[in-house]
């Protein structure tokens, strides 16, 4: 049995410690807001927060995540998360929307550590998140807007 | 929620139902007769493809007691914003409150929910949803409004003409009566459908032409939006399939001993296209697949490498092909030229690579089967699944879900029996193999997606074009080589003429440029590598050839590329206006520092006109796209913000195909496998984008695809402006730039 702390709740899981956290979240805990895109930490669709930092859940084993604080898109709360989500909605950033959970998780990490990110900061912080619909213009704008709302 | 007379009432009113089905059938006949690609231009400009007639609101709307108005969307949302756009049309005529609008996807039923541009087929594609729904969805809203007004008039005993409707509330000033849609829905559903409806004059529009918020924004920013990959059914097994490394290979034998030892693996079955591992979760299924041992029969497989395939294309291009267009005398025109170009263009296979890999759930029951899928072509998937499971099409229920991208990939149309069965065929094959013992969720991994075929076809073009001393084009001979997309499929009547697959030559034969002596030939090729339409289809390569060649001819003529194009568009004012707008907004004539260049491209596709001005910096082999200015004429922009998003997105989507994406074969084996070697555009590469929309009173035309075609040529032409080097092969990898 492995104990995972996800979104403030404790779960006992009967899985191999080598199972990627992504599949445990999706297939065992039914937290499907975290997406599978590539399985090799190249696209960021599976981004969650582990102890407050953006992490690719497809490349972290359940055994490594045990005992840590895991937050998925479903468990977001707080001012930064709210500002980011609101900006995303106000600007209608989404197209297909599949990557956007991961985009939002990464954006929150940027704004949690940096109150006024520059374009270069955004490029660096969002480097690991692919949007195949190409919504980058609006993602950038939404992060700037969220920063303003938080100031 | 009280269904607003959804299907029950139409069944209880045979005459109305007959009329509706009749209208759909007429639409089909009419559309198949006239909506051949060669008449595409007429379709948009005259609005000729959309049948007149009143559509039953009961089929398309549910009005709840809570005042929500739910549009039963016949069209699939893959990010293009179509559900928001169609709901806007309904809400406009209904005078609904936008915040009360909701969307549900329609069940698979081509009689009720056919794409009016496709004929008797339910499906989404070809940038047709808004043009085809433009009349119909407004009629639905207008008819429902009249029925609500009639119900209120009867209830309040006042003249209908005195009733006002505003934001979902009906009111009568003199009597002071007021009621919401929800309060009147029950009465309205019993009102006969109006014989005719009057649509609003454009001056009275409140929603059309404005930015209303997308209906899918909240779900997609909270993790709550449900895609096919998120479907969970009781007892469901997850399946992954081991595919051959070579296209056209088949199974000789396999050994599942080790795979079955993996914890969580439940079963291993053979299907026509490979070996499926079924497990209790995705990870176990993937591990099981890794442990499989399969021996393939490669006797009929494609075993050539990319360079060899291009050699075949090159040879073919020099032979006479099927004639797609013969206007004037191209050969004689070329003889009379003072300057000529003779060029070759090459394009690789491309994978669509939607972020949500292909997947779907299928459940067999005693009375039929139910599928959950993000699918573009429900009617075709319905018959595919029915065929494989030995059921009737009406026994297949498809629940359409949001698509995590598609770009054409979820619109697969391999006919049953095709040796290279696609994902839906595979899923049905697995369910058949286990005799429907459990619901099956088949998931393609990213590697399956990149290596799995159904690519944008490889293509090679050869162009000979010439100008006279005044810079007029005297002749243009064009040969295209690429595998047919449509021949052999259900879409033949729409897209094949005189044996020529329209998707191979679109964007060339219908160019708006005045080219008098013009010949276009096409060569089909045989290969087991399966191909499929990808966002903008043939235009994804033809536009690059056309706009690069036009640019070359302009320089050869010593003319400004903008003026040269405008000269060729003297009879096409709408096209010319788009070009002028882009050039003006981009500051076309403003000088740029050394190492930077500006490139222009214009393309007409899906009845929409898009001009782009790209501005690049070139430093050695490194190209940075700094800014792209777009002008677009898509008729009336139902939602200008969605139009802008589609152009921004088309640029982001296409950039990686311009600079690096290619599927290459090494002795038949695909050399790419995931995002590290087939890498989509990333944030840091995204240029500044400005989108300018031409004000128009014309009916809406497509917007999901037309942004794609001019991206590559605008960048290529900008690189030429910066460096003097002409690039004619995609992708523009550093070795080609330097």
Interface residues (C-beta under 8 A of the other chain):
Chain A: X16 X19 X20 X23 X26 X27 X28 X30 X31 X32 X33 X34 X35 X36 X37 X38 X39 X40 X42 X43 X45 X72 X73 X74 X85 X88 X89 X92 X93 X94 X95 X96 X97 X98 X99 X100 X101 X104 X122 X123 X126 X127 X129 X130 X131 X132 X133 X134 X135 X136 X137 X138 X139 X140
Chain B: X78 X79 X80 X81 X211 X213 X214 X216 X217 X218 X219 X220 X221 X222 X223 X224 X225 X226 X227 X229 X230 X232 X238 X263 X281 X282 X283 X353 X354 X355 X356 X357 X402 X403 X404 X405 X406 X407 X445 X446 X641 X642 X645 X648 X649 X650 X651 X652 X653 X654 X655 X674 X675 X676 X679 X680 X681 X682 X683 X684 X686 X688 X689
